[in-house]
Amino acid sequence: LFIILMFVAMFGGCGKTDSTQEQQELVFWHVMSDQKGVALREIIDAYNATNPTMKIRAEFVGDYDTLYRKTMAALLAKRPPDLAMAYSNMVTEYMKYQAVADLTPYLDAEPKQDVQDFYPVFLEDSRFPAFENKLLSMPFTKSILMLYYNVDMLKEIGFDVPPATWDQFVAACKAIKAKRNISPLAFARDASTFDGLVFSFGGEVYDPKSQKTLFDQPATLQALKLLRDLFDQELAHETAYGTYDDRNDFVSENAAFFIRSSTSRPYVKELVGIKFNWSATVLPHDKTLKEPRTVLFGPNLCIFKKDAAREKAAWDFVRYFTSPDVSAKWAVKSGYLPVRKSALQQPMIQTFLNEHPANRETINIIPWAHPEPGVRGWQEVRSLLEKFSSQVITKTQPPEEAAADLQRQALEVLKN
């Protein structure tokens, strides 16, 4: 709260201005740096060169936590940007001020074939049941939780394809451990990874109708038991929290598997080089399920309520950014997924998909991706997921007790 108040003071101290330049520009707050930042800048420059009604002024604000705090402060000061990147749970917090524009009328005005061209799960992630299912954002940086695997190590133990079920995964880990004397899974503890495990056992983590968490369901216990079994048998090792040591262990062949977002692909490709063959695929799933399931990642773009002209101008930029050709360019240069199906027809993305099997696999598994809850308080629930998965991994708590405590504490968080 103190940090937010500091931001409020900063905004207040700046004073208001009615300059012609500010009136003709839309402010867009983002966190894209390095190569992603360069790609975003190129796209914005190309958009501004089309002489739109209002040009985009992109402002890099740091990490997601800073973005959230700065936006909350701007809302308190009644001086938000025109557009901003936002995870779903951030949007729900902004709606305390009824500050986010409903984009439903704009999308409904688009040609039907264009709307249907979006991957359904991406639009689903932008709708909010808690707010009458309004479309409060649009797809921006989408990625998928994937299992990265060493193709050569799997072939050594007779696996020509990656393990499809968790039983097959455990069997593969045992065989690799026996042959290589390594702990095959480099595990980075993360709330989204745990959600992915729950999904892979056929479960859900939140029910929007009852507005309650579902960690008392069998899938949560199965996920926790899987973690306990993997660590008990030394088939997995936990890497330092908040680092990329899981990826580093994979690259150095001290692990055969790690679980990360699809955005890790370009980094793995660069670091591995020609040392060994690797790829990535959807998470293994419970043998009773007909299809796999995994997590959909990524913040979206939201437009803050201003006058009608500014909102329409902001929509024009969103419309441009999500067009098939721009979506393809963004996917190739950033490593994120294209948000439109027809983007796959663009020559540049076809070349990209053919460069490595993992690139095409990300597209294949989009139908199996599920968004995480975008409700107020979920960030604190995420901390609980990491806490109790750690309790199980370190044998501080048995899975049954951890699942019960997780459900109880998560319900209390959302209640408050």
C-alpha positions as a LaTeX table, in Angstrom:
\begin{tabular}{lrrr}
\hline
Residue & $x$ (\AA) & $y$ (\AA) & $z$ (\AA) \\
\hline
Leu1 & 0.00 & 0.00 & 0.00 \\
Phe2 & 2.86 & 2.38 & 0.87 \\
Ile3 & 4.41 & 1.85 & $-2.57$ \\
Ile4 & 1.07 & 2.46 & $-4.27$ \\
Leu5 & 0.63 & 5.71 & $-2.30$ \\
Met6 & 4.10 & 6.79 & $-3.42$ \\
Phe7 & 3.02 & 6.27 & $-7.01$ \\
Val8 & $-0.16$ & 8.27 & $-6.30$ \\
Ala9 & 1.90 & 11.16 & $-5.00$ \\
Met10 & 4.08 & 10.98 & $-8.09$ \\
Phe11 & 1.07 & 11.15 & $-10.39$ \\
Gly12 & $-0.45$ & 13.96 & $-8.38$ \\
Gly13 & 2.80 & 15.91 & $-8.46$ \\
Cys14 & 2.99 & 15.67 & $-12.21$ \\
Gly15 & $-0.14$ & 17.71 & $-12.65$ \\
Lys16 & $-2.55$ & 17.50 & $-15.55$ \\
Thr17 & $-1.77$ & 18.67 & $-19.04$ \\
Asp18 & $-3.94$ & 19.29 & $-22.06$ \\
Ser19 & $-1.13$ & 19.38 & $-24.61$ \\
Thr20 & $-2.09$ & 18.62 & $-28.18$ \\
Gln21 & 0.55 & 15.90 & $-28.31$ \\
Glu22 & $-0.93$ & 14.04 & $-25.33$ \\
Gln23 & $-4.41$ & 14.37 & $-26.78$ \\
Gln24 & $-3.25$ & 12.76 & $-30.02$ \\
Glu25 & $-1.31$ & 9.92 & $-28.39$ \\
Leu26 & $-2.37$ & 6.79 & $-26.54$ \\
Val27 & $-0.17$ & 5.69 & $-23.64$ \\
Phe28 & 0.56 & 1.97 & $-23.51$ \\
Trp29 & 2.28 & 0.49 & $-20.44$ \\
His30 & 4.15 & $-2.78$ & $-20.96$ \\
Val31 & 6.94 & $-4.97$ & $-19.54$ \\
Met32 & 8.50 & $-6.24$ & $-22.76$ \\
Ser33 & 12.30 & $-5.96$ & $-22.75$ \\
Asp34 & 15.25 & $-7.34$ & $-24.74$ \\
Gln35 & 14.27 & $-9.00$ & $-28.03$ \\
Lys36 & 10.57 & $-8.94$ & $-27.18$ \\
Gly37 & 10.78 & $-5.22$ & $-26.48$ \\
Val38 & 12.49 & $-4.61$ & $-29.81$ \\
Ala39 & 9.82 & $-6.63$ & $-31.64$ \\
Leu40 & 7.05 & $-4.70$ & $-29.90$ \\
Arg41 & 8.69 & $-1.39$ & $-30.78$ \\
Glu42 & 8.90 & $-2.41$ & $-34.46$ \\
Ile43 & 5.21 & $-3.30$ & $-34.55$ \\
Ile44 & 4.19 & $-0.06$ & $-32.83$ \\
Asp45 & 6.38 & 2.00 & $-35.18$ \\
Ala46 & 4.77 & 0.28 & $-38.17$ \\
Tyr47 & 1.32 & 1.02 & $-36.74$ \\
Asn48 & 2.14 & 4.67 & $-36.10$ \\
Ala49 & 3.39 & 4.95 & $-39.68$ \\
Thr50 & $-0.13$ & 4.14 & $-40.93$ \\
Asn51 & $-1.27$ & 7.56 & $-39.62$ \\
Pro52 & $-3.90$ & 6.28 & $-37.19$ \\
Thr53 & $-6.34$ & 8.60 & $-35.45$ \\
Met54 & $-4.08$ & 8.49 & $-32.39$ \\
Lys55 & $-0.54$ & 7.16 & $-32.30$ \\
Ile56 & 0.77 & 4.78 & $-29.63$ \\
Arg57 & 3.34 & 5.93 & $-27.10$ \\
Ala58 & 4.76 & 2.77 & $-25.52$ \\
Glu59 & 6.24 & 3.07 & $-22.04$ \\
Phe60 & 8.30 & 0.28 & $-20.46$ \\
Val61 & 7.50 & 0.17 & $-16.73$ \\
Gly62 & 9.64 & $-2.72$ & $-15.49$ \\
Asp63 & 8.29 & $-6.03$ & $-14.19$ \\
Tyr64 & 4.70 & $-7.17$ & $-13.68$ \\
Asp65 & 4.64 & $-6.23$ & $-10.00$ \\
Thr66 & 5.71 & $-2.68$ & $-10.82$ \\
Leu67 & 3.18 & $-2.54$ & $-13.64$ \\
Tyr68 & 0.40 & $-3.59$ & $-11.29$ \\
Arg69 & 1.35 & $-1.17$ & $-8.52$ \\
Lys70 & 1.82 & 1.71 & $-10.91$ \\
Thr71 & $-1.53$ & 1.04 & $-12.59$ \\
Met72 & $-3.35$ & 0.82 & $-9.25$ \\
Ala73 & $-1.79$ & 4.11 & $-8.22$ \\
Ala74 & $-2.77$ & 5.68 & $-11.54$ \\
Leu75 & $-6.35$ & 4.52 & $-11.02$ \\
Leu76 & $-6.40$ & 6.04 & $-7.54$ \\
Ala77 & $-5.12$ & 9.28 & $-9.05$ \\
Lys78 & $-7.66$ & 8.93 & $-11.88$ \\
Arg79 & $-4.87$ & 9.06 & $-14.46$ \\
Pro80 & $-4.52$ & 5.55 & $-15.91$ \\
Pro81 & $-2.83$ & 4.84 & $-19.23$ \\
Asp82 & $-4.98$ & 4.15 & $-22.26$ \\
Leu83 & $-3.79$ & 0.56 & $-22.61$ \\
Ala84 & $-1.79$ & $-1.83$ & $-20.45$ \\
Met85 & $-0.67$ & $-5.41$ & $-20.30$ \\
Ala86 & $-2.57$ & $-7.24$ & $-17.56$ \\
Tyr87 & $-3.00$ & $-10.74$ & $-16.22$ \\
Ser88 & $-6.61$ & $-11.71$ & $-15.55$ \\
Asn89 & $-6.27$ & $-11.36$ & $-11.78$ \\
Met90 & $-4.86$ & $-7.84$ & $-12.29$ \\
Val91 & $-7.91$ & $-6.91$ & $-14.39$ \\
Thr92 & $-10.23$ & $-8.03$ & $-11.60$ \\
Glu93 & $-8.40$ & $-5.74$ & $-9.18$ \\
Tyr94 & $-8.69$ & $-2.82$ & $-11.60$ \\
Met95 & $-12.42$ & $-3.46$ & $-11.79$ \\
Lys96 & $-12.74$ & $-2.38$ & $-8.17$ \\
Tyr97 & $-12.72$ & 1.06 & $-9.78$ \\
Gln98 & $-14.91$ & $-0.01$ & $-12.71$ \\
Ala99 & $-12.02$ & 1.29 & $-14.77$ \\
Val100 & $-11.63$ & $-1.27$ & $-17.56$ \\
Ala101 & $-13.54$ & $-0.85$ & $-20.81$ \\
Asp102 & $-15.86$ & $-3.62$ & $-21.96$ \\
Leu103 & $-14.61$ & $-4.61$ & $-25.40$ \\
Thr104 & $-17.61$ & $-6.78$ & $-26.25$ \\
Pro105 & $-19.29$ & $-4.15$ & $-28.49$ \\
Tyr106 & $-16.06$ & $-3.65$ & $-30.44$ \\
Leu107 & $-15.47$ & $-7.36$ & $-31.01$ \\
Asp108 & $-19.14$ & $-7.93$ & $-31.89$ \\
Ala109 & $-18.83$ & $-5.27$ & $-34.58$ \\
Glu110 & $-16.01$ & $-7.18$ & $-36.30$ \\
Pro111 & $-16.81$ & $-9.59$ & $-39.17$ \\
Lys112 & $-17.96$ & $-12.95$ & $-37.84$ \\
Gln113 & $-15.22$ & $-14.83$ & $-39.66$ \\
Asp114 & $-12.58$ & $-12.64$ & $-37.98$ \\
Val115 & $-13.98$ & $-13.32$ & $-34.52$ \\
Gln116 & $-14.08$ & $-17.05$ & $-35.21$ \\
Asp117 & $-10.47$ & $-16.86$ & $-36.37$ \\
Phe118 & $-9.28$ & $-16.29$ & $-32.79$ \\
Tyr119 & $-8.41$ & $-19.41$ & $-30.84$ \\
Pro120 & $-11.47$ & $-19.85$ & $-28.57$ \\
Val121 & $-9.45$ & $-20.46$ & $-25.41$ \\
Phe122 & $-7.65$ & $-17.13$ & $-25.89$ \\
Leu123 & $-10.93$ & $-15.21$ & $-25.96$ \\
Glu124 & $-12.22$ & $-17.31$ & $-23.06$ \\
Asp125 & $-9.24$ & $-16.09$ & $-21.03$ \\
Ser126 & $-10.30$ & $-12.51$ & $-21.78$ \\
Arg127 & $-13.90$ & $-12.89$ & $-20.57$ \\
Phe128 & $-14.80$ & $-12.48$ & $-16.91$ \\
Pro129 & $-17.73$ & $-14.45$ & $-15.46$ \\
Ala130 & $-17.54$ & $-12.35$ & $-12.29$ \\
Phe131 & $-18.38$ & $-9.27$ & $-14.38$ \\
Glu132 & $-21.29$ & $-10.56$ & $-16.48$ \\
Asn133 & $-18.87$ & $-12.36$ & $-18.80$ \\
Lys134 & $-17.68$ & $-9.06$ & $-20.22$ \\
Leu135 & $-14.71$ & $-9.01$ & $-22.57$ \\
Leu136 & $-12.34$ & $-6.91$ & $-20.46$ \\
Ser137 & $-9.15$ & $-7.64$ & $-22.39$ \\
Met138 & $-7.84$ & $-9.06$ & $-25.65$ \\
Pro139 & $-5.17$ & $-11.74$ & $-26.28$ \\
Phe140 & $-1.61$ & $-10.43$ & $-26.28$ \\
Thr141 & 1.25 & $-12.67$ & $-25.06$ \\
Lys142 & 0.01 & $-16.26$ & $-24.99$ \\
Ser143 & 2.06 & $-19.34$ & $-24.20$ \\
Ile144 & 1.54 & $-22.89$ & $-22.93$ \\
Leu145 & 3.01 & $-25.01$ & $-20.14$ \\
Met146 & 5.09 & $-27.75$ & $-21.76$ \\
Leu147 & 7.27 & $-30.74$ & $-20.93$ \\
Tyr148 & 10.76 & $-30.33$ & $-22.40$ \\
Tyr149 & 12.56 & $-33.60$ & $-23.00$ \\
Asn150 & 15.89 & $-34.97$ & $-24.16$ \\
Val151 & 15.12 & $-37.04$ & $-27.25$ \\
Asp152 & 18.43 & $-38.91$ & $-27.13$ \\
Met153 & 18.05 & $-39.98$ & $-23.50$ \\
Leu154 & 14.56 & $-41.29$ & $-24.20$ \\
Lys155 & 15.81 & $-43.28$ & $-27.18$ \\
Glu156 & 18.50 & $-44.83$ & $-24.99$ \\
Ile157 & 15.78 & $-46.44$ & $-22.87$ \\
Gly158 & 13.58 & $-47.46$ & $-25.80$ \\
Phe159 & 11.16 & $-44.48$ & $-25.94$ \\
Asp160 & 10.71 & $-43.31$ & $-29.51$ \\
Val161 & 8.04 & $-40.80$ & $-28.42$ \\
Pro162 & 7.70 & $-38.80$ & $-25.20$ \\
Pro163 & 5.69 & $-40.31$ & $-22.34$ \\
Ala164 & 1.99 & $-39.60$ & $-22.81$ \\
Thr165 & 0.80 & $-40.61$ & $-19.33$ \\
Trp166 & 2.22 & $-40.05$ & $-15.87$ \\
Asp167 & 2.73 & $-43.80$ & $-15.46$ \\
Gln168 & 4.86 & $-43.79$ & $-18.60$ \\
Phe169 & 6.70 & $-40.71$ & $-17.35$ \\
Val170 & 7.59 & $-42.35$ & $-14.04$ \\
Ala171 & 8.75 & $-45.47$ & $-15.89$ \\
Ala172 & 10.94 & $-43.37$ & $-18.18$ \\
Cys173 & 12.43 & $-41.51$ & $-15.21$ \\
Lys174 & 13.29 & $-44.78$ & $-13.47$ \\
Ala175 & 15.00 & $-46.14$ & $-16.58$ \\
Ile176 & 16.98 & $-42.93$ & $-17.18$ \\
Lys177 & 18.03 & $-42.78$ & $-13.52$ \\
Ala178 & 19.26 & $-46.38$ & $-13.69$ \\
Lys179 & 21.20 & $-45.77$ & $-16.92$ \\
Arg180 & 22.53 & $-42.25$ & $-16.36$ \\
Asn181 & 22.60 & $-42.00$ & $-12.55$ \\
Ile182 & 20.83 & $-38.63$ & $-12.64$ \\
Ser183 & 17.60 & $-37.30$ & $-11.18$ \\
Pro184 & 15.71 & $-36.97$ & $-14.49$ \\
Leu185 & 13.22 & $-34.18$ & $-13.74$ \\
Ala186 & 14.58 & $-30.74$ & $-12.93$ \\
Phe187 & 11.60 & $-29.23$ & $-11.11$ \\
Ala188 & 11.08 & $-25.49$ & $-10.65$ \\
Arg189 & 8.35 & $-24.94$ & $-8.07$ \\
Asp190 & 5.68 & $-22.65$ & $-9.50$ \\
Ala191 & 1.95 & $-22.16$ & $-8.93$ \\
Ser192 & 1.10 & $-22.49$ & $-12.62$ \\
Thr193 & 3.04 & $-25.73$ & $-12.86$ \\
Phe194 & 1.00 & $-27.11$ & $-9.98$ \\
Asp195 & $-2.22$ & $-25.98$ & $-11.67$ \\
Gly196 & $-1.00$ & $-27.82$ & $-14.76$ \\
Leu197 & $-0.53$ & $-31.00$ & $-12.76$ \\
Val198 & $-4.08$ & $-30.71$ & $-11.40$ \\
Phe199 & $-5.42$ & $-30.15$ & $-14.91$ \\
Ser200 & $-3.46$ & $-33.16$ & $-16.16$ \\
Phe201 & $-5.33$ & $-35.36$ & $-13.70$ \\
Gly202 & $-8.67$ & $-34.10$ & $-15.01$ \\
Gly203 & $-9.30$ & $-31.58$ & $-12.25$ \\
Glu204 & $-10.08$ & $-27.89$ & $-11.96$ \\
Val205 & $-8.81$ & $-25.45$ & $-9.37$ \\
Tyr206 & $-11.75$ & $-23.02$ & $-9.17$ \\
Asp207 & $-15.50$ & $-23.11$ & $-9.73$ \\
Pro208 & $-16.80$ & $-19.73$ & $-11.00$ \\
Lys209 & $-20.41$ & $-20.61$ & $-10.12$ \\
Ser210 & $-19.80$ & $-21.32$ & $-6.45$ \\
Gln211 & $-16.78$ & $-18.97$ & $-6.40$ \\
Lys212 & $-14.83$ & $-21.58$ & $-4.45$ \\
Thr213 & $-11.53$ & $-23.36$ & $-4.93$ \\
Leu214 & $-11.55$ & $-27.07$ & $-5.71$ \\
Phe215 & $-8.42$ & $-28.30$ & $-3.98$ \\
Asp216 & $-10.48$ & $-30.81$ & $-2.03$ \\
Gln217 & $-11.12$ & $-32.75$ & $-5.24$ \\
Pro218 & $-9.20$ & $-35.97$ & $-6.13$ \\
Ala219 & $-7.02$ & $-34.36$ & $-8.83$ \\
Thr220 & $-5.25$ & $-32.11$ & $-6.31$ \\
Leu221 & $-4.36$ & $-35.06$ & $-4.12$ \\
Gln222 & $-3.18$ & $-37.01$ & $-7.15$ \\
Ala223 & $-0.93$ & $-34.13$ & $-8.19$ \\
Leu224 & 0.58 & $-33.87$ & $-4.70$ \\
Lys225 & 1.10 & $-37.63$ & $-4.51$ \\
Leu226 & 2.85 & $-37.58$ & $-7.87$ \\
Leu227 & 5.27 & $-34.95$ & $-6.60$ \\
Arg228 & 5.91 & $-36.90$ & $-3.40$ \\
Asp229 & 6.55 & $-40.11$ & $-5.33$ \\
Leu230 & 8.93 & $-38.46$ & $-7.79$ \\
Phe231 & 10.98 & $-36.90$ & $-5.02$ \\
Asp232 & 10.86 & $-39.94$ & $-2.73$ \\
Gln233 & 12.34 & $-42.08$ & $-5.49$ \\
Glu234 & 14.90 & $-39.40$ & $-6.42$ \\
Leu235 & 13.36 & $-39.14$ & $-9.87$ \\
Ala236 & 13.09 & $-35.35$ & $-9.48$ \\
His237 & 15.16 & $-32.61$ & $-7.88$ \\
Glu238 & 14.02 & $-29.10$ & $-7.02$ \\
Thr239 & 16.05 & $-26.24$ & $-8.43$ \\
Ala240 & 16.68 & $-22.90$ & $-6.72$ \\
Tyr241 & 13.46 & $-20.91$ & $-6.50$ \\
Gly242 & 13.08 & $-18.08$ & $-8.99$ \\
Thr243 & 16.01 & $-19.17$ & $-11.16$ \\
Tyr244 & 16.35 & $-20.95$ & $-14.48$ \\
Asp245 & 18.46 & $-23.73$ & $-13.00$ \\
Asp246 & 15.93 & $-26.30$ & $-14.23$ \\
Arg247 & 16.63 & $-25.19$ & $-17.78$ \\
Asn248 & 20.37 & $-25.08$ & $-17.08$ \\
Asp249 & 20.33 & $-28.65$ & $-15.72$ \\
Phe250 & 18.53 & $-29.76$ & $-18.87$ \\
Val251 & 21.03 & $-28.01$ & $-21.13$ \\
Ser252 & 23.99 & $-29.54$ & $-19.24$ \\
Glu253 & 22.33 & $-33.00$ & $-19.46$ \\
Asn254 & 21.97 & $-33.25$ & $-15.69$ \\
Ala255 & 18.24 & $-33.69$ & $-16.31$ \\
Ala256 & 16.18 & $-35.31$ & $-19.03$ \\
Phe257 & 13.04 & $-33.24$ & $-18.41$ \\
Phe258 & 11.89 & $-29.86$ & $-17.18$ \\
Ile259 & 8.49 & $-28.13$ & $-17.20$ \\
Arg260 & 8.22 & $-24.55$ & $-18.42$ \\
Ser261 & 6.32 & $-22.16$ & $-20.64$ \\
Ser262 & 6.59 & $-22.56$ & $-24.40$ \\
Thr263 & 8.53 & $-19.27$ & $-24.39$ \\
Ser264 & 11.60 & $-21.23$ & $-23.21$ \\
Arg265 & 11.97 & $-22.77$ & $-26.68$ \\
Pro266 & 14.26 & $-20.13$ & $-28.24$ \\
Tyr267 & 16.52 & $-20.12$ & $-25.18$ \\
Val268 & 16.83 & $-23.91$ & $-25.13$ \\
Lys269 & 17.54 & $-23.93$ & $-28.85$ \\
Glu270 & 20.34 & $-21.40$ & $-28.44$ \\
Leu271 & 21.87 & $-23.03$ & $-25.34$ \\
Val272 & 21.70 & $-26.63$ & $-26.51$ \\
Gly273 & 22.88 & $-25.98$ & $-30.02$ \\
Ile274 & 23.87 & $-29.34$ & $-31.55$ \\
Lys275 & 24.87 & $-31.06$ & $-28.28$ \\
Phe276 & 21.80 & $-33.30$ & $-28.30$ \\
Asn277 & 18.33 & $-33.64$ & $-29.77$ \\
Trp278 & 15.48 & $-32.22$ & $-27.75$ \\
Ser279 & 11.85 & $-31.24$ & $-28.11$ \\
Ala280 & 8.82 & $-30.19$ & $-26.07$ \\
Thr281 & 5.28 & $-31.44$ & $-25.81$ \\
Val282 & 2.14 & $-31.29$ & $-23.70$ \\
Leu283 & 2.28 & $-32.46$ & $-20.07$ \\
Pro284 & 1.68 & $-36.17$ & $-19.51$ \\
His285 & $-1.83$ & $-36.93$ & $-18.25$ \\
Asp286 & $-3.62$ & $-39.45$ & $-16.11$ \\
Lys287 & $-4.14$ & $-42.73$ & $-17.93$ \\
Thr288 & $-7.92$ & $-42.51$ & $-17.40$ \\
Leu289 & $-8.20$ & $-39.32$ & $-19.49$ \\
Lys290 & $-8.81$ & $-39.40$ & $-23.23$ \\
Glu291 & $-6.94$ & $-36.17$ & $-23.84$ \\
Pro292 & $-4.08$ & $-34.26$ & $-22.18$ \\
Arg293 & $-4.60$ & $-30.93$ & $-20.45$ \\
Thr294 & $-2.22$ & $-28.11$ & $-19.66$ \\
Val295 & $-2.06$ & $-24.45$ & $-18.64$ \\
Leu296 & $-2.54$ & $-21.41$ & $-20.85$ \\
Phe297 & $-0.21$ & $-18.59$ & $-19.81$ \\
Gly298 & 0.09 & $-14.95$ & $-20.58$ \\
Pro299 & $-1.22$ & $-11.47$ & $-19.92$ \\
Asn300 & $-3.65$ & $-9.72$ & $-22.23$ \\
Leu301 & $-4.22$ & $-6.14$ & $-23.30$ \\
Cys302 & $-6.82$ & $-4.09$ & $-21.48$ \\
Ile303 & $-8.18$ & $-0.68$ & $-22.41$ \\
Phe304 & $-9.05$ & 1.75 & $-19.65$ \\
Lys305 & $-12.22$ & 3.77 & $-19.75$ \\
Lys306 & $-11.68$ & 7.18 & $-21.25$ \\
Asp307 & $-13.80$ & 9.13 & $-23.72$ \\
Ala308 & $-15.31$ & 7.26 & $-26.67$ \\
Ala309 & $-12.73$ & 8.57 & $-29.16$ \\
Arg310 & $-9.76$ & 7.35 & $-27.12$ \\
Glu311 & $-11.33$ & 3.95 & $-26.47$ \\
Lys312 & $-12.07$ & 3.52 & $-30.17$ \\
Ala313 & $-8.52$ & 4.57 & $-31.08$ \\
Ala314 & $-7.14$ & 2.06 & $-28.56$ \\
Trp315 & $-9.33$ & $-0.66$ & $-30.08$ \\
Asp316 & $-7.95$ & 0.22 & $-33.51$ \\
Phe317 & $-4.45$ & $-0.59$ & $-32.22$ \\
Val318 & $-5.61$ & $-3.86$ & $-30.63$ \\
Arg319 & $-7.32$ & $-4.76$ & $-33.88$ \\
Tyr320 & $-4.07$ & $-4.09$ & $-35.77$ \\
Phe321 & $-1.93$ & $-6.01$ & $-33.29$ \\
Thr322 & $-4.17$ & $-9.10$ & $-33.46$ \\
Ser323 & $-4.44$ & $-9.08$ & $-37.27$ \\
Pro324 & $-3.14$ & $-12.30$ & $-38.88$ \\
Asp325 & 0.05 & $-10.87$ & $-40.39$ \\
Val326 & 1.04 & $-8.90$ & $-37.27$ \\
Ser327 & 0.14 & $-11.83$ & $-35.03$ \\
Ala328 & 2.45 & $-14.02$ & $-37.13$ \\
Lys329 & 5.28 & $-11.49$ & $-36.95$ \\
Trp330 & 4.88 & $-11.13$ & $-33.17$ \\
Ala331 & 4.88 & $-14.93$ & $-32.70$ \\
Val332 & 8.07 & $-15.41$ & $-34.72$ \\
Lys333 & 10.00 & $-12.55$ & $-33.12$ \\
Ser334 & 8.81 & $-12.98$ & $-29.52$ \\
Gly335 & 8.30 & $-16.73$ & $-29.15$ \\
Tyr336 & 4.68 & $-16.27$ & $-28.09$ \\
Leu337 & 1.78 & $-18.00$ & $-29.81$ \\
Pro338 & $-0.15$ & $-16.45$ & $-32.70$ \\
Val339 & $-3.62$ & $-15.49$ & $-31.49$ \\
Arg340 & $-5.32$ & $-16.07$ & $-34.84$ \\
Lys341 & $-5.61$ & $-19.39$ & $-36.70$ \\
Ser342 & $-5.11$ & $-17.78$ & $-40.09$ \\
Ala343 & $-1.74$ & $-16.43$ & $-38.92$ \\
Leu344 & $-0.43$ & $-19.94$ & $-39.56$ \\
Gln345 & $-0.85$ & $-19.33$ & $-43.29$ \\
Gln346 & 1.75 & $-16.56$ & $-43.26$ \\
Pro347 & 5.02 & $-17.68$ & $-44.93$ \\
Met348 & 7.22 & $-16.36$ & $-42.13$ \\
Ile349 & 5.44 & $-18.41$ & $-39.49$ \\
Gln350 & 5.47 & $-21.52$ & $-41.65$ \\
Thr351 & 9.24 & $-21.19$ & $-41.88$ \\
Phe352 & 9.40 & $-20.73$ & $-38.11$ \\
Leu353 & 7.23 & $-23.77$ & $-37.39$ \\
Asn354 & 9.39 & $-25.94$ & $-39.62$ \\
Glu355 & 12.61 & $-24.91$ & $-37.89$ \\
His356 & 12.06 & $-27.22$ & $-34.90$ \\
Pro357 & 9.45 & $-29.84$ & $-33.92$ \\
Ala358 & 8.78 & $-28.03$ & $-30.63$ \\
Asn359 & 7.60 & $-24.94$ & $-32.51$ \\
Arg360 & 4.85 & $-26.83$ & $-34.32$ \\
Glu361 & 3.94 & $-28.82$ & $-31.22$ \\
Thr362 & 2.96 & $-25.63$ & $-29.39$ \\
Ile363 & 0.29 & $-25.04$ & $-32.03$ \\
Asn364 & $-0.91$ & $-28.63$ & $-31.87$ \\
Ile365 & $-1.61$ & $-28.48$ & $-28.14$ \\
Ile366 & $-3.48$ & $-25.16$ & $-28.02$ \\
Pro367 & $-6.86$ & $-27.00$ & $-27.88$ \\
Trp368 & $-5.73$ & $-28.72$ & $-24.66$ \\
Ala369 & $-4.71$ & $-25.51$ & $-22.89$ \\
His370 & $-6.85$ & $-24.10$ & $-20.08$ \\
Pro371 & $-6.62$ & $-20.62$ & $-18.53$ \\
Glu372 & $-6.06$ & $-20.18$ & $-14.81$ \\
Pro373 & $-8.61$ & $-18.33$ & $-12.65$ \\
Gly374 & $-8.75$ & $-14.57$ & $-13.02$ \\
Val375 & $-10.41$ & $-13.72$ & $-9.72$ \\
Arg376 & $-9.52$ & $-11.27$ & $-6.99$ \\
Gly377 & $-7.24$ & $-12.82$ & $-4.40$ \\
Trp378 & $-5.80$ & $-15.43$ & $-6.75$ \\
Gln379 & $-2.29$ & $-14.06$ & $-6.47$ \\
Glu380 & $-2.36$ & $-14.95$ & $-2.78$ \\
Val381 & $-3.78$ & $-18.37$ & $-3.63$ \\
Arg382 & $-0.83$ & $-18.87$ & $-5.96$ \\
Ser383 & 1.49 & $-18.31$ & $-3.00$ \\
Leu384 & $-0.38$ & $-21.04$ & $-1.14$ \\
Leu385 & 0.05 & $-23.43$ & $-4.06$ \\
Glu386 & 3.79 & $-22.93$ & $-3.95$ \\
Lys387 & 3.86 & $-23.22$ & $-0.17$ \\
Phe388 & 2.01 & $-26.52$ & 0.05 \\
Ser389 & 3.71 & $-28.12$ & $-2.94$ \\
Ser390 & 6.98 & $-27.32$ & $-1.16$ \\
Gln391 & 5.66 & $-28.88$ & 2.06 \\
Val392 & 4.99 & $-32.11$ & 0.18 \\
Ile393 & 8.28 & $-32.11$ & $-1.73$ \\
Thr394 & 10.29 & $-31.60$ & 1.47 \\
Lys395 & 8.21 & $-34.20$ & 3.37 \\
Thr396 & 7.09 & $-31.56$ & 5.86 \\
Gln397 & 3.47 & $-32.56$ & 5.25 \\
Pro398 & 1.81 & $-35.65$ & 3.78 \\
Pro399 & $-0.16$ & $-34.99$ & 0.57 \\
Glu400 & $-3.57$ & $-35.58$ & 2.22 \\
Glu401 & $-2.93$ & $-33.04$ & 4.95 \\
Ala402 & $-1.42$ & $-30.51$ & 2.53 \\
Ala403 & $-4.45$ & $-30.73$ & 0.22 \\
Ala404 & $-6.85$ & $-30.16$ & 3.12 \\
Asp405 & $-4.89$ & $-27.18$ & 4.43 \\
Leu406 & $-4.55$ & $-25.73$ & 0.94 \\
Gln407 & $-8.30$ & $-25.86$ & 0.37 \\
Arg408 & $-9.10$ & $-24.35$ & 3.76 \\
Gln409 & $-6.63$ & $-21.48$ & 3.47 \\
Ala410 & $-7.48$ & $-20.76$ & $-0.17$ \\
Leu411 & $-11.19$ & $-20.49$ & 0.67 \\
Glu412 & $-10.33$ & $-18.09$ & 3.48 \\
Val413 & $-8.27$ & $-15.91$ & 1.12 \\
Leu414 & $-11.07$ & $-15.62$ & $-1.43$ \\
Lys415 & $-13.65$ & $-15.03$ & 1.29 \\
Asn416 & $-11.67$ & $-12.06$ & 2.57 \\
\hline
\end{tabular}
